[in-house]
Structures are given as structure tokens and as C-alpha cells.
Amino acid sequence: MREDNRLKILLRRNDMTQQEFADWFYVSRDTAWKVLNGQRRLKADEIIEICRRFRYMVDKKYKASR
């Protein structure tokens, strides 16, 4: 199963809309649409910001840990 399909299934299971996804991960709605449709991946700085939001510590090698 493709990764973008897994993400769409995950959103459906959690009753989350594209706008809620964008708000939750601090990305624009356009970026959320592209990510959900497999046209774009999140950049490293966006992933780091998500990790910080969920209080994951990010070390210099970009490995997340609690």
C-alpha cells in the first residue's frame, strides 16, 4: 500500500479533514493537499517543528526521542 493512501486512511479513521491536518501540523492547506495526494513530502524543518510540538527532542542527527 502506498504511503499517501495510508495517510488518507489514517485521517478517515480519526475523522480528520484536510484543513484539520493542515492546522495540526502547522502547514498551509495547499501543502496539506499536496502531502495527502503524494505530490509533496514534508521538509525536514517541518518535521522538526512537528516533533517539537509533540515534545519530542530532536538531536543533531535528526533522530526524535522523548
Jmol script that loads the backbone (N, CA, C; Angstrom):
load data "model"
ATOM      1  N   MET A   1       0.845  -1.182   0.000  1.00  0.00           N
ATOM      2  CA  MET A   1       0.000   0.000   0.000  1.00  0.00           C
ATOM      3  C   MET A   1       0.889   1.243   0.000  1.00  0.00           C
ATOM      4  N   ARG A   2       0.540   2.194  -0.826  1.00  0.00           N
ATOM      5  CA  ARG A   2       1.338   3.414  -0.908  1.00  0.00           C
ATOM      6  C   ARG A   2       1.187   4.244   0.350  1.00  0.00           C
ATOM      7  N   GLU A   3       2.232   4.997   0.656  1.00  0.00           N
ATOM      8  CA  GLU A   3       2.250   5.803   1.882  1.00  0.00           C
ATOM      9  C   GLU A   3       1.153   6.857   1.905  1.00  0.00           C
ATOM     10  N   ASP A   4       0.893   7.522   0.771  1.00  0.00           N
ATOM     11  CA  ASP A   4      -0.146   8.557   0.761  1.00  0.00           C
ATOM     12  C   ASP A   4      -1.523   7.959   1.007  1.00  0.00           C
ATOM     13  N   ASN A   5      -1.756   6.725   0.540  1.00  0.00           N
ATOM     14  CA  ASN A   5      -3.029   6.059   0.814  1.00  0.00           C
ATOM     15  C   ASN A   5      -3.166   5.750   2.294  1.00  0.00           C
ATOM     16  N   ARG A   6      -2.083   5.343   2.931  1.00  0.00           N
ATOM     17  CA  ARG A   6      -2.118   5.062   4.370  1.00  0.00           C
ATOM     18  C   ARG A   6      -2.466   6.318   5.152  1.00  0.00           C
ATOM     19  N   LEU A   7      -1.938   7.438   4.717  1.00  0.00           N
ATOM     20  CA  LEU A   7      -2.222   8.700   5.396  1.00  0.00           C
ATOM     21  C   LEU A   7      -3.694   9.074   5.254  1.00  0.00           C
ATOM     22  N   LYS A   8      -4.261   8.901   4.066  1.00  0.00           N
ATOM     23  CA  LYS A   8      -5.683   9.193   3.866  1.00  0.00           C
ATOM     24  C   LYS A   8      -6.555   8.294   4.735  1.00  0.00           C
ATOM     25  N   ILE A   9      -6.207   7.015   4.826  1.00  0.00           N
ATOM     26  CA  ILE A   9      -6.952   6.076   5.669  1.00  0.00           C
ATOM     27  C   ILE A   9      -6.863   6.495   7.124  1.00  0.00           C
ATOM     28  N   LEU A  10      -5.675   6.905   7.556  1.00  0.00           N
ATOM     29  CA  LEU A  10      -5.486   7.357   8.936  1.00  0.00           C
ATOM     30  C   LEU A  10      -6.356   8.575   9.238  1.00  0.00           C
ATOM     31  N   LEU A  11      -6.435   9.509   8.305  1.00  0.00           N
ATOM     32  CA  LEU A  11      -7.283  10.687   8.502  1.00  0.00           C
ATOM     33  C   LEU A  11      -8.750  10.293   8.607  1.00  0.00           C
ATOM     34  N   ARG A  12      -9.190   9.376   7.743  1.00  0.00           N
ATOM     35  CA  ARG A  12     -10.587   8.939   7.792  1.00  0.00           C
ATOM     36  C   ARG A  12     -10.910   8.261   9.110  1.00  0.00           C
ATOM     37  N   ARG A  13     -10.014   7.415   9.575  1.00  0.00           N
ATOM     38  CA  ARG A  13     -10.239   6.705  10.840  1.00  0.00           C
ATOM     39  C   ARG A  13     -10.363   7.667  12.013  1.00  0.00           C
ATOM     40  N   ASN A  14      -9.646   8.775  11.949  1.00  0.00           N
ATOM     41  CA  ASN A  14      -9.663   9.750  13.035  1.00  0.00           C
ATOM     42  C   ASN A  14     -10.614  10.913  12.772  1.00  0.00           C
ATOM     43  N   ASP A  15     -11.455  10.770  11.751  1.00  0.00           N
ATOM     44  CA  ASP A  15     -12.410  11.825  11.387  1.00  0.00           C
ATOM     45  C   ASP A  15     -11.732  13.187  11.285  1.00  0.00           C
ATOM     46  N   MET A  16     -10.605  13.212  10.612  1.00  0.00           N
ATOM     47  CA  MET A  16      -9.837  14.446  10.464  1.00  0.00           C
ATOM     48  C   MET A  16      -9.935  14.919   9.013  1.00  0.00           C
ATOM     49  N   THR A  17     -10.191  16.196   8.831  1.00  0.00           N
ATOM     50  CA  THR A  17     -10.271  16.762   7.489  1.00  0.00           C
ATOM     51  C   THR A  17      -8.898  17.264   7.048  1.00  0.00           C
ATOM     52  N   GLN A  18      -8.828  17.626   5.781  1.00  0.00           N
ATOM     53  CA  GLN A  18      -7.585  18.180   5.243  1.00  0.00           C
ATOM     54  C   GLN A  18      -7.213  19.469   5.970  1.00  0.00           C
ATOM     55  N   GLN A  19      -8.200  20.307   6.274  1.00  0.00           N
ATOM     56  CA  GLN A  19      -7.926  21.562   6.980  1.00  0.00           C
ATOM     57  C   GLN A  19      -7.423  21.290   8.391  1.00  0.00           C
ATOM     58  N   GLU A  20      -8.012  20.315   9.075  1.00  0.00           N
ATOM     59  CA  GLU A  20      -7.554  19.965  10.421  1.00  0.00           C
ATOM     60  C   GLU A  20      -6.125  19.440  10.380  1.00  0.00           C
ATOM     61  N   PHE A  21      -5.808  18.655   9.346  1.00  0.00           N
ATOM     62  CA  PHE A  21      -4.441  18.167   9.158  1.00  0.00           C
ATOM     63  C   PHE A  21      -3.487  19.345   9.005  1.00  0.00           C
ATOM     64  N   ALA A  22      -3.872  20.315   8.189  1.00  0.00           N
ATOM     65  CA  ALA A  22      -3.031  21.496   7.967  1.00  0.00           C
ATOM     66  C   ALA A  22      -2.831  22.271   9.264  1.00  0.00           C
ATOM     67  N   ASP A  23      -3.904  22.463  10.016  1.00  0.00           N
ATOM     68  CA  ASP A  23      -3.809  23.194  11.285  1.00  0.00           C
ATOM     69  C   ASP A  23      -2.967  22.435  12.300  1.00  0.00           C
ATOM     70  N   TRP A  24      -3.167  21.138  12.365  1.00  0.00           N
ATOM     71  CA  TRP A  24      -2.478  20.309  13.351  1.00  0.00           C
ATOM     72  C   TRP A  24      -0.974  20.323  13.139  1.00  0.00           C
ATOM     73  N   PHE A  25      -0.546  20.270  11.878  1.00  0.00           N
ATOM     74  CA  PHE A  25       0.877  20.193  11.568  1.00  0.00           C
ATOM     75  C   PHE A  25       1.479  21.525  11.136  1.00  0.00           C
ATOM     76  N   TYR A  26       0.751  22.611  11.327  1.00  0.00           N
ATOM     77  CA  TYR A  26       1.252  23.951  11.014  1.00  0.00           C
ATOM     78  C   TYR A  26       1.740  24.085   9.572  1.00  0.00           C
ATOM     79  N   VAL A  27       0.979  23.561   8.635  1.00  0.00           N
ATOM     80  CA  VAL A  27       1.298  23.735   7.217  1.00  0.00           C
ATOM     81  C   VAL A  27       0.094  24.392   6.553  1.00  0.00           C
ATOM     82  N   SER A  28       0.301  24.940   5.365  1.00  0.00           N
ATOM     83  CA  SER A  28      -0.812  25.566   4.656  1.00  0.00           C
ATOM     84  C   SER A  28      -1.759  24.495   4.126  1.00  0.00           C
ATOM     85  N   ARG A  29      -2.964  24.916   3.791  1.00  0.00           N
ATOM     86  CA  ARG A  29      -3.943  23.959   3.266  1.00  0.00           C
ATOM     87  C   ARG A  29      -3.467  23.391   1.930  1.00  0.00           C
ATOM     88  N   ASP A  30      -2.816  24.227   1.120  1.00  0.00           N
ATOM     89  CA  ASP A  30      -2.279  23.776  -0.159  1.00  0.00           C
ATOM     90  C   ASP A  30      -1.205  22.710   0.050  1.00  0.00           C
ATOM     91  N   THR A  31      -0.319  22.941   1.010  1.00  0.00           N
ATOM     92  CA  THR A  31       0.722  21.958   1.329  1.00  0.00           C
ATOM     93  C   THR A  31       0.095  20.668   1.830  1.00  0.00           C
ATOM     94  N   ALA A  32      -0.922  20.787   2.682  1.00  0.00           N
ATOM     95  CA  ALA A  32      -1.607  19.597   3.195  1.00  0.00           C
ATOM     96  C   ALA A  32      -2.211  18.797   2.047  1.00  0.00           C
ATOM     97  N   TRP A  33      -2.832  19.486   1.080  1.00  0.00           N
ATOM     98  CA  TRP A  33      -3.431  18.797  -0.062  1.00  0.00           C
ATOM     99  C   TRP A  33      -2.366  18.041  -0.851  1.00  0.00           C
ATOM    100  N   LYS A  34      -1.227  18.693  -1.087  1.00  0.00           N
ATOM    101  CA  LYS A  34      -0.147  18.057  -1.844  1.00  0.00           C
ATOM    102  C   LYS A  34       0.431  16.862  -1.094  1.00  0.00           C
ATOM    103  N   VAL A  35       0.591  16.994   0.222  1.00  0.00           N
ATOM    104  CA  VAL A  35       1.108  15.884   1.029  1.00  0.00           C
ATOM    105  C   VAL A  35       0.133  14.714   0.987  1.00  0.00           C
ATOM    106  N   LEU A  36      -1.155  15.000   1.163  1.00  0.00           N
ATOM    107  CA  LEU A  36      -2.164  13.949   1.189  1.00  0.00           C
ATOM    108  C   LEU A  36      -2.330  13.263  -0.158  1.00  0.00           C
ATOM    109  N   ASN A  37      -1.995  13.951  -1.237  1.00  0.00           N
ATOM    110  CA  ASN A  37      -2.116  13.368  -2.565  1.00  0.00           C
ATOM    111  C   ASN A  37      -0.784  12.860  -3.102  1.00  0.00           C
ATOM    112  N   GLY A  38       0.228  12.811  -2.259  1.00  0.00           N
ATOM    113  CA  GLY A  38       1.513  12.240  -2.640  1.00  0.00           C
ATOM    114  C   GLY A  38       2.341  13.099  -3.575  1.00  0.00           C
ATOM    115  N   GLN A  39       2.007  14.363  -3.720  1.00  0.00           N
ATOM    116  CA  GLN A  39       2.753  15.237  -4.619  1.00  0.00           C
ATOM    117  C   GLN A  39       3.887  15.960  -3.910  1.00  0.00           C
ATOM    118  N   ARG A  40       3.884  15.923  -2.597  1.00  0.00           N
ATOM    119  CA  ARG A  40       4.917  16.624  -1.830  1.00  0.00           C
ATOM    120  C   ARG A  40       5.136  15.899  -0.518  1.00  0.00           C
ATOM    121  N   ARG A  41       6.371  15.925  -0.061  1.00  0.00           N
ATOM    122  CA  ARG A  41       6.696  15.379   1.258  1.00  0.00           C
ATOM    123  C   ARG A  41       6.995  16.539   2.194  1.00  0.00           C
ATOM    124  N   LEU A  42       6.839  16.297   3.479  1.00  0.00           N
ATOM    125  CA  LEU A  42       7.171  17.336   4.447  1.00  0.00           C
ATOM    126  C   LEU A  42       8.679  17.529   4.478  1.00  0.00           C
ATOM    127  N   LYS A  43       9.118  18.769   4.595  1.00  0.00           N
ATOM    128  CA  LYS A  43      10.542  19.085   4.668  1.00  0.00           C
ATOM    129  C   LYS A  43      11.055  18.798   6.072  1.00  0.00           C
ATOM    130  N   ALA A  44      12.357  18.699   6.188  1.00  0.00           N
ATOM    131  CA  ALA A  44      12.980  18.380   7.478  1.00  0.00           C
ATOM    132  C   ALA A  44      12.601  19.387   8.554  1.00  0.00           C
ATOM    133  N   ASP A  45      12.616  20.683   8.214  1.00  0.00           N
ATOM    134  CA  ASP A  45      12.275  21.683   9.230  1.00  0.00           C
ATOM    135  C   ASP A  45      10.811  21.590   9.651  1.00  0.00           C
ATOM    136  N   GLU A  46       9.931  21.177   8.733  1.00  0.00           N
ATOM    137  CA  GLU A  46       8.524  20.976   9.086  1.00  0.00           C
ATOM    138  C   GLU A  46       8.368  19.781  10.023  1.00  0.00           C
ATOM    139  N   ILE A  47       9.107  18.715   9.751  1.00  0.00           N
ATOM    140  CA  ILE A  47       9.056  17.527  10.606  1.00  0.00           C
ATOM    141  C   ILE A  47       9.621  17.842  11.986  1.00  0.00           C
ATOM    142  N   ILE A  48      10.702  18.611  12.032  1.00  0.00           N
ATOM    143  CA  ILE A  48      11.287  19.008  13.321  1.00  0.00           C
ATOM    144  C   ILE A  48      10.286  19.834  14.120  1.00  0.00           C
ATOM    145  N   GLU A  49       9.579  20.730  13.458  1.00  0.00           N
ATOM    146  CA  GLU A  49       8.569  21.548  14.146  1.00  0.00           C
ATOM    147  C   GLU A  49       7.439  20.677  14.693  1.00  0.00           C
ATOM    148  N   ILE A  50       7.042  19.667  13.940  1.00  0.00           N
ATOM    149  CA  ILE A  50       6.019  18.723  14.415  1.00  0.00           C
ATOM    150  C   ILE A  50       6.530  17.987  15.643  1.00  0.00           C
ATOM    151  N   CYS A  51       7.773  17.539  15.598  1.00  0.00           N
ATOM    152  CA  CYS A  51       8.367  16.839  16.745  1.00  0.00           C
ATOM    153  C   CYS A  51       8.384  17.737  17.972  1.00  0.00           C
ATOM    154  N   ARG A  52       8.742  18.982  17.779  1.00  0.00           N
ATOM    155  CA  ARG A  52       8.762  19.920  18.915  1.00  0.00           C
ATOM    156  C   ARG A  52       7.361  20.142  19.471  1.00  0.00           C
ATOM    157  N   ARG A  53       6.395  20.190  18.595  1.00  0.00           N
ATOM    158  CA  ARG A  53       5.019  20.391  19.057  1.00  0.00           C
ATOM    159  C   ARG A  53       4.567  19.243  19.950  1.00  0.00           C
ATOM    160  N   PHE A  54       4.976  18.031  19.607  1.00  0.00           N
ATOM    161  CA  PHE A  54       4.607  16.868  20.404  1.00  0.00           C
ATOM    162  C   PHE A  54       5.632  16.561  21.488  1.00  0.00           C
ATOM    163  N   ARG A  55       6.525  17.524  21.720  1.00  0.00           N
ATOM    164  CA  ARG A  55       7.552  17.451  22.760  1.00  0.00           C
ATOM    165  C   ARG A  55       8.527  16.294  22.568  1.00  0.00           C
ATOM    166  N   TYR A  56       8.840  16.000  21.331  1.00  0.00           N
ATOM    167  CA  TYR A  56       9.917  15.067  21.040  1.00  0.00           C
ATOM    168  C   TYR A  56      11.191  15.881  20.953  1.00  0.00           C
ATOM    169  N   MET A  57      12.253  15.360  21.490  1.00  0.00           N
ATOM    170  CA  MET A  57      13.539  16.038  21.399  1.00  0.00           C
ATOM    171  C   MET A  57      14.200  15.612  20.093  1.00  0.00           C
ATOM    172  N   VAL A  58      14.772  16.550  19.389  1.00  0.00           N
ATOM    173  CA  VAL A  58      15.429  16.263  18.121  1.00  0.00           C
ATOM    174  C   VAL A  58      16.910  16.556  18.287  1.00  0.00           C
ATOM    175  N   ASP A  59      17.751  15.534  18.109  1.00  0.00           N
ATOM    176  CA  ASP A  59      19.185  15.748  18.263  1.00  0.00           C
ATOM    177  C   ASP A  59      19.797  16.197  16.936  1.00  0.00           C
ATOM    178  N   LYS A  60      21.105  16.374  16.922  1.00  0.00           N
ATOM    179  CA  LYS A  60      21.783  16.888  15.739  1.00  0.00           C
ATOM    180  C   LYS A  60      21.699  15.938  14.551  1.00  0.00           C
ATOM    181  N   LYS A  61      21.464  14.675  14.805  1.00  0.00           N
ATOM    182  CA  LYS A  61      21.343  13.705  13.716  1.00  0.00           C
ATOM    183  C   LYS A  61      19.893  13.562  13.260  1.00  0.00           C
ATOM    184  N   TYR A  62      19.003  14.451  13.755  1.00  0.00           N
ATOM    185  CA  TYR A  62      17.591  14.468  13.402  1.00  0.00           C
ATOM    186  C   TYR A  62      16.865  13.186  13.782  1.00  0.00           C
ATOM    187  N   LYS A  63      17.266  12.603  14.892  1.00  0.00           N
ATOM    188  CA  LYS A  63      16.546  11.450  15.420  1.00  0.00           C
ATOM    189  C   LYS A  63      15.652  11.946  16.546  1.00  0.00           C
ATOM    190  N   ALA A  64      14.411  11.571  16.500  1.00  0.00           N
ATOM    191  CA  ALA A  64      13.466  12.030  17.524  1.00  0.00           C
ATOM    192  C   ALA A  64      13.435  11.044  18.682  1.00  0.00           C
ATOM    193  N   SER A  65      13.358  11.582  19.887  1.00  0.00           N
ATOM    194  CA  SER A  65      13.220  10.748  21.080  1.00  0.00           C
ATOM    195  C   SER A  65      12.459  11.542  22.120  1.00  0.00           C
ATOM    196  N   ARG A  66      11.845  10.837  23.056  1.00  0.00           N
ATOM    197  CA  ARG A  66      11.083  11.530  24.097  1.00  0.00           C
ATOM    198  C   ARG A  66      11.939  11.832  25.267  1.00  0.00           C
TER     199      ARG A  66
END
end "model"
wireframe off; spacefill off
backbone 0.3
color backbone group
